[in-house]
Amino acid sequence: MMNCFVVITAILLAAAAPPPTAARCDYEAVFNFGDSNSDTGGFYSAFPPQSPPDGVTYFKKPAGRISDGRLVIDFLAQALGLPLLSPYLKSVGSDFQHGANFAIVGAAVRRKPQYGASPFSLEYQLRQFKEFKLQVEAESNSSGTPLPGPGIFGKSLYTIYIGQNDFTGPNSTSKDFLQEVVSVIANTTKEIYTLGGRTFLVFNLAPLGCYPFRLSKAPSNSSDKDSAGCLTSDNSAVDEYNTMLKAALSEQARKQLPADAKVILVDSHAVLLRVFNNPTFYGFPNATAAACSGEATVCSDPQHFVSWDGTHLTEAANKIVADGVLTETYFDPPFPLSKYCDINPPH
């Protein structure tokens, strides 16, 4: 009799409990601009098919990303309680109600073929965004479309993760050229502001001198390597670029935009540099080797590597970057993202 009473009481208490609430987030969508570091399928929508082993860890098949699994932008979307971003160029199965991804493999900031393998420069991606906005406004009274409402643009997070292809291009040592690159990025935030955007997360460059592809171009006995095995000259040049980007965002964007604009530099470089300097702490036996190389179709243990293919990160490394970003300690200036959204980092 007592057991029956306990069961009935538990049922009544459960029925009286309030239903679980959805994660709160003032940002209802994410719009991303970038290159292969954040392309979720644009390139392979335009130039199919994608071959294994890409996608093997999380998606269990190629999923448009040059990695074994999720990218930083995927982890960010999931942490905010949003679906993974659909590529703008994907015509079948896309849902843009919570944003769109304009990033594409090979894209560069500057619109010149020699600075990237893709014609989809940052300028061109911005043109695509403008066209997307026009289509949303034109379809605002239609029902059943996989598009957001026209008011979404002021309630969205704008992420910019690009510049690696400019930096590795033929003019990467020219300070004048790199100043043009960072100026274009800063001006892009200003133009998106006129289209309704208010919050921008701009990622700086990773320590490229630690990437296996760059290391493979240096002599094995190079005196240019530091204690972590990274190329000092490359990383010093990246540091200089990142300093220029920080200044451009401050002087050419933040100080010239109204007070309601939030232009945040995301120091993903600092997160990754910690990984390369202390790889075993993060579970990586060798941070300067790649999980996959050449034409391999099977790559074992990507979770033990920072680099997937020599140029792009593994899901394990991407998660570390995303987790670092979500702590809010790598934002400049400080930005309380958790004030606007419940943050739930995915596993």
N, C-alpha and C positions, 0 to 999 in steps of 0.2 A: 504494500500500500504506500509506504514511504517513497519507494523508487518511482512509483507512478506519479506521486505528488511532485517529486523533483523534476521529472521529465516535463510535466505539464507547465510547471513554473518556468523552466528553461525556454519552452516554446513561446509562452506569453511574453517573456522578457525580450526574446529575439524579435517577436512581432512588433513590440513597442519601440525597439531601437530605431533611430533614424537611418534612412538608407545612406550608403556611402556616397560622398559627393565627388564629382569629377575634379581633377586637378585644376586649380585656378591659374589662369595665365592671361594677363592683359594683352599679350601678343597672340593674335588669332591666326597668324600666318608668318611664314619665313620666305623671303625672296633672296636667293643666293646668286652671286656672280663670281666666276672663277675659272680655274683650269682643271687639270686632271686630279688635283688634290681634293676637289669637291664635286666633280662631275658624277652624277648618279645615273647616267645613261644617255645623255645627249649625243655623245659621239657615236655610240653603237646603235642609236636610233637612226642616225644619218648614214652610218657606214657599217651595217651588220655583215656577218654575225660576230659575236664575241666568243672566244674559245676558252675552254678550261685551261688552267685550274682557277682562274679568277672566280671569286665568290664562294669558294669551297667551304670556308669556315662557317659563315652565318646563313647564307642563302642556299648553300648546297648546290649551286649552279651559277654560271655567269649572270650577273645582275647589273651590268652597265658600269660597274666600278672597277678601276684598276687597283685591286687589292684582293686579299682573300676573304674580306668581309666588309663590315661597315666603315664608313669614313667619319671624320670629325663632325661633319654637318648632319650625318645620320644620328649620331649620339646626341647631338644638341637638340634636334627635333624630338627625339624620343624623351629626353629629359624634360622637355617643356610640355609633354603630353600631346604632341602633334604627330600626324602620320609622316612617314618618310616622304621627302620631296619628289614630286614627279618632274622629270626633265621636260623643259618647254618643247623640245623637238620630238617628243614621243607622242605619236598620234593615236595609239591604241592603248586603252587601259589607264590613261592618266586621269588624275583628279586634282584640280587646282584650287579646290575650296580653301585649302590652308597654305597656299603659296605655290611657288614654281622655282625651278632650278635652271638658270641660264648658263651655268658653267659648262665648259666643254674641253675635252682633252686637247692639249696643244695650244690653248688660247694664251695670248699675251695681252698686256695692257695696250701697247702701241699697235696701231693698225698698219703694220708693214709685214709682208710675208716672211722676210728674213729673220724676224724676231719671234717666230712661232710657227708651228706646223699647221695651225688652224686659222681660217679667215675670221673666226668668231672672236674678235678682240673685245676688250671691255667696252669700247665705244659701240660695237655692234650689238653686244648683249644689252646695253642700255637702250638701243633702238628697239630690240625685241621686247623689252619690258614696257616701253611706251606703247607699242602695238598691242601688247597683252592688256594693258590698262584700257585702251580704246575699246577693245573687244568686250571687256568686262562691263564697261559703261554702256555699250550698245546692247548687250544681252541682259541688262539689269532687270527687265520685266519678264524675262523668260523663266519658266520653271523646269526643273529636272536637268539643268545643265551642270556639269562638273566645275563650275566657276564660282568664285566668291562674290559677295555683294560689292557694289562700288565703294562702300565705305571702308573696305578692308585695308586700304593702303596706308591710312593713318594709324592703324592698329597692328602693324606688322614689324617684324625684326628684319633688318637688311644686313646680310653678311657678304663681305667681299674678301675672297681668298685667292689672290692672283699675284703674279709678278715673277714667279720662278722662271718662266720661259723667257722673259725679258732679261733677267739677270744672267742667264746662261747663253744668251745670244751673242752675236758678233761685236756688239757695242757695249758689252756689260762692264767694261773697265772705264767707260766714259762717264765722268760725273755729270756732264751736261745732259747726256742721254738719260741717266738714272733720275736726274731731277725732273725731266719731262715725265718719266713714268710715275713718280710719286705725285706730281702735280695733276696728272690725269685722274689718279685714284681719288685725290682730294676733291677735285672738281666734280667727279661722279657723285660723291655724296651730296654736294650742293645741288646738283641737278635733280637727283632723286627727291631731295627735300621739296623742291618746287612741285613735284608730282604727288606729294603727300607723305613721304617718308620722314620719320622723326628719329628713329633709333638705328644706329649703324655700328656693327662690329667689323672692324677691319683687321685682318690677320697679317702679321709681318712674315718675313721669310724664315725658314728653318735654317739650322746650321748646315748648309749644303756641303761644306767641306768634310762632313762625316758620312756622306752618302756613298755607298759602294760604287756607284757609277762614276762619281767624281774621283774617288780613290783609285779606280782602275786605270785612270788616265795618267796617274803619277808614278814615277819610278818606285819600286818596292823599297829601296833604301833611301827614299827622299828625306832630306833634313828638314823639309817643310812640315813634317808631321808633329803634332803635339803629343802629350802623354796618353791621350785617349785614342791616338791613331788617326786623328782628323787633320785635314790640310789647313794649316794656320793661315796661309794667304787667302784661301777661299773664305774662311770664316771671318777673317778681318774685313774682307770686302762686303760680306753679308752684314756685318755689324754696321758698316758705314751706310749701306743702303737702308737698314732699319732705322738708323738715326735720322736719315733724310725723310723717311716716311713719317716718323713721329713728328718732326718739325712741320711737314706739309699739312698733316691733319690738324695740327694746332694753329698754324698761321693762315693757311689757305682755306680751311673748312671751319673749324670750331669758332674761331674769332670772327668769322665773317657771316655766320649763320645766327638766326635768332636764338634766344635763350632756351627755347623748348627743344632744340636739336641736341641729340646725344651722339657724339662721334667718338667712338671708343677704339683705341688701339688694343688689339689682343696679342699679347706677347707669347705666342706659341713657340717662338724661338727659345725662350728661357726654359719652357717645359722640356723641350726636346734636348737642349744642351745638358740638362740635369741627367737625362736618360743616358746620353752618350758618355758622360763623365763617370757614371756609376751604374753601368748596365746590369750587373748581377743583382743589385738591390731591387730592380724592377723585373727580374726574372729572365733577363736576356744574357745568355752565355757569351755572345759575341755581337756587339751592336753594329759593327762595321761590315758585316757579311749580309748577303741577301738570301732569303728563303728560296727564291726561284731565280733561275738564270737561263739565258738562251731560249731554246724552244721547248723547255720542260712542260709536260702536261700533268705531272704529279709532283707536288712539292710538300715534303713532310714537315710537320711541326712548325707551322708559321707562327704559332703563339710564342715561340722562343726566339723570334727575330724582330728587329725593329723595321728593317726594310723588306718589302715584299719582292721587288724585282730589281732593286738597285737604285730606283728613282722615287718610288712610292712607298708609303708606309703600310705595314700590316694592320689588321684590325686591332691587335693587341696594343700597338703603338698609338694608333688613332684614339683608342679609348683612354690612354694615359693623357694625351693632349686634351681631349674633351673633359675628362675629370678635372684636370688642372684649371681649364677655363672656367668650369662651373663652380670652382671654389671662390671665384671673383678676385683672387689675389694677383691675377695676371692682366687686369684691366688698367689702362692708363688713358684718362684719369679714372679714379675709382668709380665703379658703377654697380649699384646694388640690384643685380638681375633678380635675385630672390625676393625683392620687394614687389616686383611686378608679376612673378610667376612662382608657383610651387615647383621646386626643382627635385626631380626624381631620377637621378642617374641610372640608366639601364645597365643590366649585367652583360 
